[in-house]
Amino acid sequence: MARHAWRAEGGRRRITGLAAAGALTALLGGAALTGAAFADDGHGGHWNQTDGTPCSKQARACVDLAHNQAWLIHDGKITRGPVGISHGGQGKETPTGDFEVQWKDMNHRSAEFNNAAMPYSVFFADGGIAFHEGNPQNPSAGCVHLAHDDAVAWYDDLEVGDPVEIH
């Protein structure tokens, strides 16, 4: 009998080790062993990637730091974007990886930066990292700055627990 190993990672429970390999092989009918599950889909992306973004179909918010762009996604389809963003500068980089919306605050003020206004904040990473209204032309202290209308859209669209991918 396969031993199931679970561990917490990024706020999610994940199966690991041999149990994960067995489950994946059973789920994909052996495709995992050949790499067929991750083959190009013929449209320039992988089968699980939202077209036109670097993010998976499961993401609700997607950020491409290299190109200063972000998207809102629902059921694997882009609902807003790409929109221009700015992000953390040198020494205050925006963290990359998979996150979840932790909490929201429409009228947040930064305790760290002289009570600076952070309207329409959607927090997704430890250390107070959020999407919020800010000048998309200026680097941030790690947050993702959005123009006013985009910040409102991110705030209105995202809910606590929604997946966020930062690339």
Buried (B, 14 or more C-beta within 10 A) or exposed (E): EEEEEEEEEEEEEEBEEEBBBBBBEEEEEEBBEEEEBEEEEEEEBEEEBBEBBBBBBBBBBBBBBEEBBBBBBBEBEBEBBBBBBBBBEEEBEBBEEBBBBBEBBBEBEBEEEEEEEBBBBBBBBEEBBBBBBBEBEEBBBBBBBBBEEBBBBBBEBBEEEBBBBBB
